[in-house]
Amino acid sequence: MIDINFQPPEPAISQIETEKRKNLLPWVLEYFNNVTTGIFVCGSLSYGADYSVTSTSDIDIQLVLNDDTLDIFESLDLYDKTELHSAIKGYKKGAYKQFSLTGIKDGVPIESHFWNKQAFIDAITFQSSETQRLRSSIDTPSTDYGFAFDGTYNSLDFYGEIIDGYPVSVFPSYREVEGKLYLCRPVTNMLGGPIVLKTDAECDIAIDACWTETITRLKDVKRTSPDVQLSIVNALPSQYKMSPTSKATVIAKTEHLLSL
């Protein structure tokens, strides 16, 4: 959810903590290189570098799996072995297309979100409004927030179901409620300016398509609501934690694409 009361840390603190995390990125690339086709750093390190990164900030990464190297993936020692093996087993069964694990490297949490490649592409290009994801439990709801171009938000709770013995619920990429579009994390992660550590042609095309489709949707809303202040930044849950540089980059890209 958008934190309108966020107060950034002292610049010196954020700069130190940003540098500490950026120094880990070469390791991230090397560690995951053989098991991925795409590595995208999102979260505060991408949109809030030297501005909103604190001593408790994690490194939030979207990892597009190479399904041909899942056996290598199972040998990684960053995560709890039981959780890792269980997650991969359910993924191989096809019970879900996305799962998340957290590990610690040099005292920094590595929040890792693993995607089936086609599911990742479908999610960020608006081809699929939701992806089946692994949950830790379906006893409590997972609350998902979606954000609109006018800055309003919508929240929905998902409980999920047991599939092949695994707790699974949907992970929305966008939704429309009473005719209004709300963007969710898979899409907003790509619009917010991720740090690209690794990619390929298919992922590059998909990210371009994410922007193209979002701009098309924004134009449609602008035509029907000409007097409302609308922007892509308004639809980013990170907007109050974005550095001025990151925000200016998103605004500039939006204005350029709107002019085409």
Backbone hydrogen bonds, N-H to C=O, Kabsch-Sander energy under -0.5 kcal/mol:
donor,donor_aa,acceptor,acceptor_aa,energy
4,I,2,I,-0.9
6,F,3,D,-1.4
13,I,10,E,-0.7
14,S,10,E,-2.2
15,Q,11,P,-2.5
16,I,12,A,-2.0
17,E,13,I,-2.6
18,T,14,S,-2.5
19,E,15,Q,-2.3
20,K,16,I,-2.1
21,R,17,E,-1.7
22,K,18,T,-2.8
23,N,19,E,-2.1
24,L,21,R,-1.2
25,L,22,K,-1.2
28,V,24,L,-2.2
29,L,25,L,-2.5
30,E,26,P,-2.2
31,Y,27,W,-3.1
32,F,28,V,-2.2
33,N,29,L,-1.0
35,V,32,F,-1.2
36,T,32,F,-0.6
36,T,33,N,-0.8
37,T,64,V,-2.8
38,G,64,V,-1.1
39,I,198,K,-2.5
40,F,62,Q,-2.5
41,V,195,I,-3.0
42,C,40,F,-0.6
42,C,60,D,-3.1
46,S,42,C,-0.6
46,S,43,G,-1.3
47,Y,43,G,-2.0
48,G,44,S,-2.3
50,D,14,S,-0.6
51,Y,48,G,-2.4
52,S,48,G,-2.5
53,V,48,G,-1.1
57,S,54,T,-1.2
59,I,109,P,-2.6
60,D,42,C,-0.6
60,D,58,D,-0.7
61,I,59,I,-0.6
61,I,111,E,-2.8
62,Q,40,F,-3.1
63,L,61,I,-0.6
63,L,113,H,-3.3
64,V,38,G,-2.7
64,V,62,Q,-0.5
65,L,63,L,-0.7
65,L,115,W,-2.9
66,N,35,V,-2.3
67,D,65,L,-0.8
69,T,66,N,-2.2
70,L,67,D,-0.8
73,F,69,T,-1.9
74,E,70,L,-1.8
75,S,72,I,-1.6
76,L,73,F,-1.7
84,L,80,D,-2.7
85,H,81,K,-2.7
86,S,82,T,-2.2
87,A,83,E,-2.5
88,I,84,L,-2.3
89,K,85,H,-2.2
90,G,86,S,-2.2
91,Y,87,A,-1.9
92,K,88,I,-2.7
93,K,89,K,-1.6
94,G,90,G,-0.7
94,G,91,Y,-0.8
95,A,90,G,-2.1
96,Y,90,G,-0.5
97,K,132,Q,-2.6
98,Q,132,Q,-1.0
99,F,114,F,-1.8
101,L,112,S,-2.4
103,G,110,I,-1.6
104,I,78,L,-0.6
105,K,108,V,-2.5
108,V,105,K,-2.1
110,I,103,G,-3.8
111,E,59,I,-1.7
111,E,109,P,-0.7
112,S,101,L,-2.8
112,S,110,I,-0.9
113,H,61,I,-2.7
113,H,111,E,-0.5
114,F,99,F,-3.2
114,F,112,S,-0.6
115,W,63,L,-2.8
116,N,97,K,-2.4
120,F,116,N,-2.4
121,I,117,K,-2.4
122,D,118,Q,-2.8
123,A,119,A,-2.2
124,I,120,F,-2.2
125,T,121,I,-1.3
126,F,123,A,-0.9
127,Q,122,D,-1.5
128,S,122,D,-1.9
131,T,171,F,-1.5
133,R,169,S,-3.1
134,L,98,Q,-2.5
135,R,167,P,-3.1
142,S,158,F,-2.9
143,T,141,P,-0.6
144,D,142,S,-0.5
144,D,156,L,-3.1
146,G,154,N,-3.0
147,F,183,L,-2.5
148,A,152,T,-2.8
151,G,148,A,-1.8
154,N,146,G,-2.5
156,L,144,D,-2.2
158,F,142,S,-1.9
161,E,168,V,-3.0
163,I,161,E,-0.6
163,I,166,Y,-2.9
166,Y,163,I,-1.9
168,V,161,E,-2.9
168,V,166,Y,-0.6
169,S,133,R,-2.0
171,F,131,T,-2.1
173,S,129,S,-2.5
173,S,174,Y,-0.5
174,Y,129,S,-1.2
175,R,182,Y,-2.1
177,V,180,K,-2.4
178,E,176,E,-0.5
180,K,177,V,-1.6
182,Y,175,R,-3.0
183,L,147,F,-3.2
184,C,173,S,-2.2
187,V,184,C,-0.9
188,T,184,C,-2.5
189,N,185,R,-2.8
190,M,186,P,-0.8
190,M,187,V,-0.6
191,L,187,V,-1.8
192,G,188,T,-1.9
193,G,190,M,-0.7
195,I,41,V,-2.6
196,V,194,P,-0.6
197,L,39,I,-2.3
197,L,195,I,-0.8
198,K,39,I,-1.6
204,D,200,D,-2.6
205,I,201,A,-2.5
206,A,202,E,-2.0
207,I,203,C,-2.4
208,D,204,D,-2.2
209,A,205,I,-2.3
210,C,206,A,-2.1
211,W,207,I,-1.9
212,T,208,D,-2.6
213,E,209,A,-2.8
214,T,210,C,-2.0
215,I,211,W,-2.7
216,T,212,T,-2.1
217,R,213,E,-2.4
218,L,214,T,-2.5
219,K,215,I,-2.7
220,D,216,T,-1.9
221,V,217,R,-2.0
222,K,218,L,-2.5
223,R,219,K,-1.9
224,T,220,D,-1.3
225,S,221,V,-2.1
228,V,225,S,-1.5
230,L,228,V,-0.8
231,S,149,F,-1.9
235,A,232,I,-1.3
236,L,233,V,-1.8
239,Q,236,L,-1.8
241,K,238,S,-2.2
242,M,238,S,-0.7
242,M,239,Q,-0.6
243,S,47,Y,-2.9
247,K,243,S,-2.6
248,A,244,P,-2.3
249,T,245,T,-1.9
250,V,246,S,-2.0
251,I,247,K,-2.4
252,A,248,A,-2.6
253,K,249,T,-2.3
254,T,250,V,-2.3
255,E,251,I,-2.7
256,H,252,A,-2.2
257,L,253,K,-2.4
258,L,254,T,-2.5
259,S,255,E,-1.2
260,L,256,H,-0.6
260,L,257,L,-0.8
